[in-house]
Every structure is written in structure tokens, then in C-alpha cells.
Amino acid sequence: MHFEGLPDEADVLLALEPDEIGLRLLPTLARPSTMPGIPLALQTFLGFAFATVQYADGRLGFRSPYPAERHPEVKEAIAEAWAWLEREGLLMPVLVNLTGGGEEFHPTNRQVSRKGRRIALQPQLGLSTRMLPKEALHPTIREDVWSLFHRGKYDTAVFEAMKAVEIAVREAANLPATEIGVHLMRTAFDPKKGNLRDTKAPLAEQEGRSALFAGAIAAYKNPQSHRRVALDDPDEAFEIIMLANHLLRIVSDCNSVFS
């Protein structure tokens, strides 16, 4: 049995994290023809995937592409990935009808959830989304930006992240609402009189920080404020959001690497 998206070499598969294996396994689990007529449960899936088969020439082999001696550790890796899929809500219990009436969720049988089916159509989207851990984001953008990114609205996520930087700088520098964009950044971090300048840093570093903030706003917020910007690359969006995340930490954290 070929696992769509998973490497056929055991060593390569075992080098992957549970979430990486799980997201690559999801299209196989979502396909009805994977185990026709067989309930989708971890034990039955592993039994089916690693079962022995007899070829036309009489030889015996296995459905899986992995050597028999590697089956135990490969099964363990898949079980870890299965547990991750359940924890993330990508696999869910199957609701069954009881003989005497009523319903209950089956203790072992699973089905791919709505979210799981969406990701199964674009597994690379799930792999990119996992790069943006919610807990790593600054509290200012943790909820809205993470949610937008997770839903694939990359351009809006980037805009909101950079807008949060602009608001944070304006508030921290105690500047009026009329100060916006690049001019706001230059004013706040002006090496001579900016309220957010680091008086202990050398002039070159102060100018660098001013340029860093001004450049980020000019390159990533201003264009989206004035025209439609097509941003459909999750990797690029992730990088820009993490830049905004770092800028927010510079503003709010006195222990920033620049302080």
C-alpha cells in the first residue's frame, strides 16, 4: 500500500515529526477507496496497510513499502501521527446508532473531519500552517492574525500584523493619530528626539532601528493599504508575520535583543 505523500524509505519517514507524517497521511485517510468497507480505526488501518499479500508469481510480500524488520517502528510513528491528527481535530469519532435507539460516538472508529477534508485537498497548506504556532505570536496579533493565516487569508493576515506594529509604535511613542506610516516610524525612532530611540545605543544602531521599522511598514503595510496585493504564498506570509512579531517585541519588551 502506497501512502500518498509519505516517503517510501523508512529512515526518511522516521526523521519526520508526528505532525508532518499526519498531514502527509491525511489524503490517504480521506480517500474512501483506501479501505473499502472497512471502518477507519488505527488498529484496522495498520493491519490493512501492513498486511501480507501474495503476488501472481506466488511470492509473499507486504502492502507497505517498508522492510518487515522496520514495521514496528514505522507503525509507532504512524500511531503518533494518528494521535496528533485526533488532537488537532482532523480525525474525529464516528457517530453510530445504537440498537435500542439513540446515538453515541464509537470508541475506536474515526472519520476525517470537515477541517481535515479541506486540508486533505491541499496538504501543503496544512504543512505551512503548522509553521505558525499560535503561542509564538505576540499577544497583540495572536488571535486575529493566526486565525487569518490558518484560514489561508495570507494578505489580510500580513496587513493586520503590520497594522498592529503601526498602532503599537504610535501608542508607545505617545504620538497623535495623525502620525501614520513611514513618517510615524521615522518620528518615533528619530535618533535625535524620537520617543522610542535607544539613547544607549550607537548612532548607527539607532538609525538602523529607524530604517528597520520604516522599511517594514513601507514594504509590507503601505502597498496593501493602497491597492490589492496578491499574496498566496504561505511561506512568504509566515516570514512577514514573524517580522511583524519581532517588531512588536522590540516595542514592548525591554529585554529585546536590541536593548
Buried (B, 14 or more C-beta within 10 A) or exposed (E): BEBBBBBEEBEEBBEBEBBBBBBBBBBBBBEEEBBEEEBBBBEBBBBBBBEEEEEEEEEEEBEBBBEEEBBEEBBEBBBBBBBBBBEBEBBBBBEBEEEEEEEEEEEEBBBBBEBBBBBBEEBEBBBBBBBBEEEEBBEBBBEBBBEBBBEBBBBBBBBBBBBBBBBBBBEBBEBEEEBBBBEBBBBBBBBEEBEBBBEEBEEEEBBBBBBBBBEBBBEBBBBBBEEEEEBEEBEEBBEBBBBBBBBBBBBEEEEBEBE
